């Protein structure tokens, strides 16, 4: 093993995403899988195995404890688990102020195409009167809307606000509850859960006489692994908290 080999522990290794991450780390010539931890395993096993980096692909109920524990142990963390709302992110930022050498990446989506599509959507959203999102996932997904859709909506809303674009026109006066989807900073987000899907998202943008649709499809969880690998190889060089894989990409938008 080279002195420069990255020692990685995967948390949530028994899940679909976790098992893909285990295979990706084992296949990487510059990485060593030091621990593959499942439900009920302790983070201390990763520490005892000599891990320098952790990949957290667990569940929302345990991710905060996992990541805080990793930071306190001086481990860099790449996190794909959802449930990181504004208050949780702020608490993590405060913790990182006491561990200035540690880097943490929290990414709602590791598919590079999805990250690019969200960035393109934010850029385009300021030029269209109407903007909505449809996200489609497998029925075992526990959160709705998806973290990717929330992140995309937030980026689009920020771009529209900066450009002085108002809310999408909507004359709806009567509706069955939920028919117009979730309201994320003024962007409507609609969630579909359907057997056979993996992870898919459409951003619909419209103005008088035209429509622009930006769609990304992940057909296999292997599509997320290049982003996980990019995160692992970059996180130690970016101390503090980075929210979104776009923070590691030179998008030039």
C-alpha beads as a LAMMPS data file, in Angstrom:
LAMMPS data file: protein, C-alpha beads

253 atoms
252 bonds

1 atom types
1 bond types

-500.0 500.0 xlo xhi
-500.0 500.0 ylo yhi
-500.0 500.0 zlo zhi

Masses

1 110.0

Atoms # bond

1 1 1 0.000 0.000 0.000
2 1 1 1.352 3.436 -0.988
3 1 1 1.834 6.127 1.646
4 1 1 -0.574 8.215 -0.430
5 1 1 -3.337 5.602 -0.465
6 1 1 -6.615 6.977 0.871
7 1 1 -8.086 4.850 3.668
8 1 1 -11.879 4.859 3.290
9 1 1 -14.720 3.560 5.458
10 1 1 -18.203 3.212 3.948
11 1 1 -21.144 3.720 6.323
12 1 1 -24.370 2.109 5.139
13 1 1 -22.419 -0.492 3.193
14 1 1 -25.339 -2.926 3.179
15 1 1 -27.643 -0.640 1.205
16 1 1 -27.948 -0.303 -2.555
17 1 1 -25.877 2.870 -2.727
18 1 1 -23.487 1.669 -0.029
19 1 1 -22.711 -1.580 -1.810
20 1 1 -21.937 0.370 -4.997
21 1 1 -19.607 2.614 -3.015
22 1 1 -17.826 -0.416 -1.550
23 1 1 -17.198 -1.793 -5.052
24 1 1 -16.030 1.606 -6.326
25 1 1 -13.569 2.111 -3.462
26 1 1 -12.231 -1.442 -3.795
27 1 1 -11.674 -0.849 -7.523
28 1 1 -9.890 2.497 -7.090
29 1 1 -6.079 2.151 -7.294
30 1 1 -5.526 5.099 -4.926
31 1 1 -7.912 3.887 -2.202
32 1 1 -8.138 1.143 0.383
33 1 1 -11.441 0.030 1.896
34 1 1 -10.687 -0.137 5.615
35 1 1 -14.247 -0.746 6.871
36 1 1 -17.674 -1.516 5.416
37 1 1 -20.125 -0.719 8.197
38 1 1 -23.797 -1.594 8.283
39 1 1 -26.754 -0.896 10.534
40 1 1 -25.745 -1.056 14.184
41 1 1 -22.001 -0.862 13.556
42 1 1 -20.051 1.806 15.415
43 1 1 -18.051 4.578 13.805
44 1 1 -15.255 3.605 16.189
45 1 1 -14.663 0.556 13.994
46 1 1 -13.676 2.908 11.172
47 1 1 -11.387 4.843 13.502
48 1 1 -9.767 1.675 14.797
49 1 1 -9.246 0.467 11.224
50 1 1 -7.261 3.628 10.472
51 1 1 -9.730 5.324 8.117
52 1 1 -8.952 8.866 7.020
53 1 1 -12.175 9.353 5.036
54 1 1 -15.764 8.166 5.473
55 1 1 -18.585 7.918 2.980
56 1 1 -21.956 8.226 4.729
57 1 1 -24.793 6.557 2.788
58 1 1 -26.970 5.628 5.751
59 1 1 -30.391 7.041 6.692
60 1 1 -31.552 10.484 7.868
61 1 1 -31.979 9.285 11.464
62 1 1 -28.295 8.427 11.856
63 1 1 -26.416 10.666 9.427
64 1 1 -26.009 13.653 11.770
65 1 1 -24.477 11.535 14.528
66 1 1 -22.226 9.798 12.000
67 1 1 -20.907 12.983 10.443
68 1 1 -20.454 14.848 13.730
69 1 1 -18.581 11.831 15.062
70 1 1 -16.370 11.715 11.984
71 1 1 -15.517 15.416 12.277
72 1 1 -14.697 15.056 15.973
73 1 1 -12.337 12.179 15.078
74 1 1 -10.652 14.243 12.353
75 1 1 -12.068 12.173 9.474
76 1 1 -13.041 13.807 6.200
77 1 1 -16.621 12.962 5.226
78 1 1 -18.461 12.587 1.924
79 1 1 -22.187 12.416 2.612
80 1 1 -25.001 11.319 0.319
81 1 1 -27.669 10.814 2.973
82 1 1 -30.644 13.172 2.856
83 1 1 -32.188 15.047 5.767
84 1 1 -29.660 17.888 6.024
85 1 1 -31.925 20.903 6.463
86 1 1 -30.718 24.435 7.184
87 1 1 -30.515 23.957 10.949
88 1 1 -28.485 20.748 10.636
89 1 1 -26.119 22.357 8.149
90 1 1 -25.600 25.342 10.434
91 1 1 -24.874 23.100 13.428
92 1 1 -22.295 21.228 11.337
93 1 1 -20.662 24.489 10.249
94 1 1 -20.292 25.490 13.891
95 1 1 -18.722 22.136 14.729
96 1 1 -16.275 22.459 11.841
97 1 1 -15.097 25.820 13.207
98 1 1 -13.433 23.817 15.985
99 1 1 -11.954 21.312 13.507
100 1 1 -10.572 23.572 10.824
101 1 1 -8.520 20.866 9.126
102 1 1 -11.541 18.648 8.343
103 1 1 -13.508 18.758 5.104
104 1 1 -17.130 17.659 4.685
105 1 1 -19.062 17.374 1.422
106 1 1 -22.831 16.934 1.634
107 1 1 -24.257 16.252 -1.801
108 1 1 -27.952 15.652 -2.533
109 1 1 -26.858 13.918 -5.739
110 1 1 -23.530 12.461 -6.888
111 1 1 -24.464 11.921 -10.541
112 1 1 -22.362 14.431 -12.459
113 1 1 -25.074 14.816 -15.094
114 1 1 -27.640 15.643 -12.431
115 1 1 -25.362 18.237 -10.833
116 1 1 -24.786 19.845 -14.219
117 1 1 -28.514 19.774 -15.032
118 1 1 -29.314 21.566 -11.764
119 1 1 -26.698 24.215 -12.512
120 1 1 -28.058 24.685 -16.046
121 1 1 -31.592 24.939 -14.649
122 1 1 -30.562 27.671 -12.207
123 1 1 -28.959 29.626 -15.039
124 1 1 -31.948 29.217 -17.360
125 1 1 -34.664 29.831 -14.751
126 1 1 -34.036 33.565 -14.662
127 1 1 -35.088 33.877 -18.323
128 1 1 -38.495 32.188 -18.139
129 1 1 -41.792 33.279 -16.624
130 1 1 -42.780 29.834 -15.319
131 1 1 -40.675 27.191 -13.592
132 1 1 -41.615 23.838 -12.074
133 1 1 -39.865 20.547 -11.245
134 1 1 -40.998 16.932 -11.553
135 1 1 -38.832 14.354 -9.773
136 1 1 -39.364 10.632 -10.241
137 1 1 -37.907 7.879 -8.062
138 1 1 -38.347 4.259 -6.994
139 1 1 -41.066 3.593 -4.362
140 1 1 -38.559 2.678 -1.629
141 1 1 -37.301 6.254 -1.386
142 1 1 -38.146 7.605 2.070
143 1 1 -38.144 11.368 1.401
144 1 1 -40.253 13.545 -0.862
145 1 1 -39.367 15.783 -2.547
146 1 1 -35.927 14.372 -3.232
147 1 1 -32.894 16.217 -1.907
148 1 1 -31.847 16.859 -5.497
149 1 1 -35.180 18.501 -6.319
150 1 1 -35.033 20.663 -3.198
151 1 1 -31.487 21.730 -4.016
152 1 1 -32.417 22.453 -7.651
153 1 1 -35.441 24.508 -6.585
154 1 1 -33.345 26.508 -4.123
155 1 1 -30.724 27.292 -6.785
156 1 1 -33.403 28.268 -9.299
157 1 1 -35.200 30.463 -6.777
158 1 1 -31.973 32.249 -5.846
159 1 1 -31.197 32.938 -9.511
160 1 1 -34.715 34.218 -10.202
161 1 1 -34.695 36.460 -7.152
162 1 1 -31.305 37.924 -8.091
163 1 1 -32.606 38.623 -11.586
164 1 1 -35.817 40.194 -10.282
165 1 1 -38.060 37.484 -11.724
166 1 1 -41.380 37.074 -9.920
167 1 1 -43.249 33.931 -8.972
168 1 1 -44.615 31.687 -11.694
169 1 1 -48.140 32.691 -12.700
170 1 1 -50.794 30.419 -11.210
171 1 1 -54.521 31.157 -11.104
172 1 1 -55.408 28.013 -9.143
173 1 1 -58.223 28.866 -6.720
174 1 1 -59.463 25.367 -5.854
175 1 1 -57.410 22.185 -5.532
176 1 1 -57.170 18.831 -3.881
177 1 1 -54.467 19.163 -1.231
178 1 1 -51.066 18.527 -2.789
179 1 1 -52.242 18.748 -6.385
180 1 1 -49.894 21.641 -7.103
181 1 1 -46.950 19.932 -5.426
182 1 1 -44.617 21.230 -2.743
183 1 1 -43.640 24.894 -2.652
184 1 1 -39.848 25.217 -2.344
185 1 1 -38.979 28.930 -2.265
186 1 1 -41.718 29.633 -4.790
187 1 1 -40.834 26.729 -7.132
188 1 1 -43.436 23.973 -7.384
189 1 1 -41.985 20.473 -7.029
190 1 1 -43.939 17.317 -7.888
191 1 1 -42.850 13.868 -6.676
192 1 1 -43.572 10.587 -8.487
193 1 1 -42.850 7.198 -6.879
194 1 1 -43.040 4.331 -9.346
195 1 1 -41.714 0.766 -9.471
196 1 1 -38.972 0.413 -12.069
197 1 1 -37.540 3.913 -11.678
198 1 1 -34.180 4.774 -10.132
199 1 1 -33.639 8.565 -10.075
200 1 1 -34.993 11.039 -12.632
201 1 1 -35.741 14.752 -12.731
202 1 1 -37.338 17.177 -15.177
203 1 1 -37.157 20.945 -14.885
204 1 1 -39.916 22.614 -16.890
205 1 1 -39.415 26.248 -17.906
206 1 1 -41.952 28.214 -19.918
207 1 1 -42.681 31.622 -21.367
208 1 1 -45.188 32.783 -23.980
209 1 1 -44.837 30.546 -27.016
210 1 1 -41.970 28.321 -25.830
211 1 1 -40.914 25.682 -23.335
212 1 1 -37.493 24.423 -22.242
213 1 1 -37.221 21.018 -20.573
214 1 1 -34.055 19.891 -18.812
215 1 1 -34.100 16.200 -17.891
216 1 1 -31.590 13.919 -16.241
217 1 1 -31.962 10.156 -15.798
218 1 1 -29.973 7.765 -13.639
219 1 1 -30.761 4.220 -14.749
220 1 1 -28.270 2.546 -12.409
221 1 1 -26.732 3.530 -9.073
222 1 1 -23.318 3.091 -10.639
223 1 1 -23.960 6.520 -12.170
224 1 1 -23.387 8.087 -8.742
225 1 1 -19.938 6.610 -8.186
226 1 1 -17.815 9.022 -10.278
227 1 1 -19.185 11.828 -8.113
228 1 1 -18.449 9.910 -4.911
229 1 1 -14.882 9.321 -6.109
230 1 1 -14.489 13.003 -7.015
231 1 1 -15.744 13.917 -3.553
232 1 1 -13.319 11.588 -1.806
233 1 1 -10.357 12.849 -3.824
234 1 1 -11.223 16.514 -3.222
235 1 1 -12.706 16.796 0.272
236 1 1 -9.422 16.951 2.205
237 1 1 -8.328 19.893 0.027
238 1 1 -11.531 21.820 0.874
239 1 1 -11.697 22.197 4.675
240 1 1 -15.054 23.190 6.121
241 1 1 -18.492 22.408 4.722
242 1 1 -19.336 22.216 1.030
243 1 1 -23.021 21.727 0.238
244 1 1 -23.533 20.326 -3.226
245 1 1 -21.084 18.612 -5.564
246 1 1 -21.254 21.682 -7.801
247 1 1 -18.948 23.291 -5.240
248 1 1 -16.192 20.977 -6.495
249 1 1 -16.840 21.609 -10.200
250 1 1 -15.563 24.499 -12.292
251 1 1 -18.879 25.231 -13.982
252 1 1 -18.059 28.755 -15.147
253 1 1 -21.724 29.752 -15.181

Bonds

1 1 1 2
2 1 2 3
3 1 3 4
4 1 4 5
5 1 5 6
6 1 6 7
7 1 7 8
8 1 8 9
9 1 9 10
10 1 10 11
11 1 11 12
12 1 12 13
13 1 13 14
14 1 14 15
15 1 15 16
16 1 16 17
17 1 17 18
18 1 18 19
19 1 19 20
20 1 20 21
21 1 21 22
22 1 22 23
23 1 23 24
24 1 24 25
25 1 25 26
26 1 26 27
27 1 27 28
28 1 28 29
29 1 29 30
30 1 30 31
31 1 31 32
32 1 32 33
33 1 33 34
34 1 34 35
35 1 35 36
36 1 36 37
37 1 37 38
38 1 38 39
39 1 39 40
40 1 40 41
41 1 41 42
42 1 42 43
43 1 43 44
44 1 44 45
45 1 45 46
46 1 46 47
47 1 47 48
48 1 48 49
49 1 49 50
50 1 50 51
51 1 51 52
52 1 52 53
53 1 53 54
54 1 54 55
55 1 55 56
56 1 56 57
57 1 57 58
58 1 58 59
59 1 59 60
60 1 60 61
61 1 61 62
62 1 62 63
63 1 63 64
64 1 64 65
65 1 65 66
66 1 66 67
67 1 67 68
68 1 68 69
69 1 69 70
70 1 70 71
71 1 71 72
72 1 72 73
73 1 73 74
74 1 74 75
75 1 75 76
76 1 76 77
77 1 77 78
78 1 78 79
79 1 79 80
80 1 80 81
81 1 81 82
82 1 82 83
83 1 83 84
84 1 84 85
85 1 85 86
86 1 86 87
87 1 87 88
88 1 88 89
89 1 89 90
90 1 90 91
91 1 91 92
92 1 92 93
93 1 93 94
94 1 94 95
95 1 95 96
96 1 96 97
97 1 97 98
98 1 98 99
99 1 99 100
100 1 100 101
101 1 101 102
102 1 102 103
103 1 103 104
104 1 104 105
105 1 105 106
106 1 106 107
107 1 107 108
108 1 108 109
109 1 109 110
110 1 110 111
111 1 111 112
112 1 112 113
113 1 113 114
114 1 114 115
115 1 115 116
116 1 116 117
117 1 117 118
118 1 118 119
119 1 119 120
120 1 120 121
121 1 121 122
122 1 122 123
123 1 123 124
124 1 124 125
125 1 125 126
126 1 126 127
127 1 127 128
128 1 128 129
129 1 129 130
130 1 130 131
131 1 131 132
132 1 132 133
133 1 133 134
134 1 134 135
135 1 135 136
136 1 136 137
137 1 137 138
138 1 138 139
139 1 139 140
140 1 140 141
141 1 141 142
142 1 142 143
143 1 143 144
144 1 144 145
145 1 145 146
146 1 146 147
147 1 147 148
148 1 148 149
149 1 149 150
150 1 150 151
151 1 151 152
152 1 152 153
153 1 153 154
154 1 154 155
155 1 155 156
156 1 156 157
157 1 157 158
158 1 158 159
159 1 159 160
160 1 160 161
161 1 161 162
162 1 162 163
163 1 163 164
164 1 164 165
165 1 165 166
166 1 166 167
167 1 167 168
168 1 168 169
169 1 169 170
170 1 170 171
171 1 171 172
172 1 172 173
173 1 173 174
174 1 174 175
175 1 175 176
176 1 176 177
177 1 177 178
178 1 178 179
179 1 179 180
180 1 180 181
181 1 181 182
182 1 182 183
183 1 183 184
184 1 184 185
185 1 185 186
186 1 186 187
187 1 187 188
188 1 188 189
189 1 189 190
190 1 190 191
191 1 191 192
192 1 192 193
193 1 193 194
194 1 194 195
195 1 195 196
196 1 196 197
197 1 197 198
198 1 198 199
199 1 199 200
200 1 200 201
201 1 201 202
202 1 202 203
203 1 203 204
204 1 204 205
205 1 205 206
206 1 206 207
207 1 207 208
208 1 208 209
209 1 209 210
210 1 210 211
211 1 211 212
212 1 212 213
213 1 213 214
214 1 214 215
215 1 215 216
216 1 216 217
217 1 217 218
218 1 218 219
219 1 219 220
220 1 220 221
221 1 221 222
222 1 222 223
223 1 223 224
224 1 224 225
225 1 225 226
226 1 226 227
227 1 227 228
228 1 228 229
229 1 229 230
230 1 230 231
231 1 231 232
232 1 232 233
233 1 233 234
234 1 234 235
235 1 235 236
236 1 236 237
237 1 237 238
238 1 238 239
239 1 239 240
240 1 240 241
241 1 241 242
242 1 242 243
243 1 243 244
244 1 244 245
245 1 245 246
246 1 246 247
247 1 247 248
248 1 248 249
249 1 249 250
250 1 250 251
251 1 251 252
252 1 252 253
